[in-house]
Amino acid sequence: MDYVIIESSAWEALKSRIEGLREHMSELFGSKAEPTELLPGEAVCRILGVSRRTLQYYRDTAALPFVRIEHKCYYRREDVAALLAENGSPEPPLNRLPEGV
């Protein structure tokens, strides 16, 4: 094992530069973000008062962003709240039958 000996003034200068770098990085990237709460589809259906198929429509039309983890869809609580605040909830398309059916 090798040892390196430096003067205390050099050590203090190094610590000061490291602290300056930390502050600069904090300004650029901000503080650590809080983890977001992910809700499963069943909970989102209950909150929005919609069926699973309507929730699928919201995913298909990008009305509600989602993440997929191990083949399951999850939704950020903030996104669900924003959807509710927008218009209560977006309207799904009307299922219309063709003429004469």
Secondary structure, DSSP 8 states (H G I E B T S, - for coil): -------HHHHHHHHHHHHHHHHHHHHHH-S------EEEHHHHHHHHT--HHHHHHHHHTTSS--EEETTEEEEEHHHHHHHHHHHSS---------TT-
